[in-house]
Amino acid sequence: MNAGPDVERLISNWLVEEAPDRAPDRILGAAAQTIDRTKQRRFGAAWRDPMLISTSRLVAAAVIVAAAVVGAGWIGRSTASVGDRPTTAPATTAPPPSGSPSLNPAPSSAGSVSGAISEGTYASAPVQVADIIALANADTALSPDQRTHIIDVLFEIRDHTTFAVSIELKDGKWTEKQSVDGAEQVGQEATYTFLDANTVVLRDEAGVGGFEVTRLPNGFTLKSLTPQADLEEAFAVKILFESGAFIRAP
Amino acid sequence: MEVEELDRDLVEQARRGDREAFTVLVHQVSDVLYAIAFRILRDPGLAEDALQNALVLAWRRLPRLRDAERFEAWIHRIVVHACYDESQRSRSWTANVRVLPIDGPSTPDGTDAVADRDELERAFRRLPIEQRAVFVLHHYLGLPLVEIAELLEIPAGTARSRLHYAIAGLRDALSVGREPIASEGRLA
């Protein structure tokens, strides 16, 4: 058959006619179920600004991220050699950063901790929702609307009792989950890479970010390396990641 | 094709974490998203996966959408990228074996149109996924190339080039005629 002047019309007609136009209800239902268990990705707005990370760390992160993307699609892998490097002794204590909420003081990390952070699930101790709300109310930098946004949207904890965070490290993937009265929702999914024994870089759809990691005998504490875009997110990051230690779950 | 104008307030509510608002939005756009995914991927299973992944991603990323007016273009981009991911996944771990119908001369009753569609289908499946995406956005959604380029965050020249090669590939498939077949069927 020879292509004539109507071939483009033929192609357009074929494109319009040769496919269903209704999205299957069961797919919408499945998506809704997943969305019910998934939090919106809000934190790390500043992570898209690479200038907020030190230059040397940024360069190292870019190299590692680029290599991971080229080598394995967009999913990176944690560097296997971290565990073989000599580690520096972490600080003997890991107090929460100044100005941050103190919900669960980190245990002392006296003595050096060597080796990579092994894969597994690390959980923070559950905290009382009332304590989070009290901290938000005590933060004079937050407006009433911002406090409401934190409680009702970022954390969805109003009228609940306990709140906990866990981080799962598996196959190069970092999954942060938030648990409100035992009901879990996925907060962040990212690929992670250790630049060195005490610096982890995360990459997700929001961009690149990182934490300073202080290792403990059975876990670690985190300190965000980049400031957040606004006060609400800054408060949330401190509650999620900097309020206490993440201890390996049995 | 025309897309119903979405309620900007609904988008803003969904951005602020209102799941019900997002559900309403989903029902307004999901048919078009699925139509796009199917037309790009040409496989209902892959299109369903792409749609589901796109909707979850859209929920997660919605707080970062600065301009609610851009919601449609923004979610179209998400579904196109979800199609790219599905295409890559299906290539990497699935043999994707298809038995193609036997090619042969036109049927006596002159159903060249059906044969042309089969040929188009085969030719379309041979196009790179990026060319398919531009082709679908242009010929199905009716988007101009400049808008497609902006939507996909690619240079306008790249969008133009992809469309050009997509059309050329499809034209060739129709104008060259059917390939000779030695056996009863062939696997693709």
Interface residues (C-beta under 8 A of the other chain):
Chain A: M1 N2 A3 V7 E8 L10 I11 S12 W14 L15 V16 E18 A19 P20 D21 R22 A23 P24 I27 L28 A30 A31 A32 T34 I35 D36 T38 K39 Q40 R41 R42 A45 G73 H149 D152 V153 L154 E156 E205 A206
Chain B: M1 R16 G17 R19 F22 T23 V26 H27 S30 D31 L33 Y34 A35 F38 R39 P44 E48 L51 Q52 L55 V56 L57 W59 R60 R61 L62 P63 R64 Q88 S106 D112 A115 D116 R117 E119 L120 E121 F135 V136 H139 Y140 I167 L170 R171 D172 L174 S175 G177
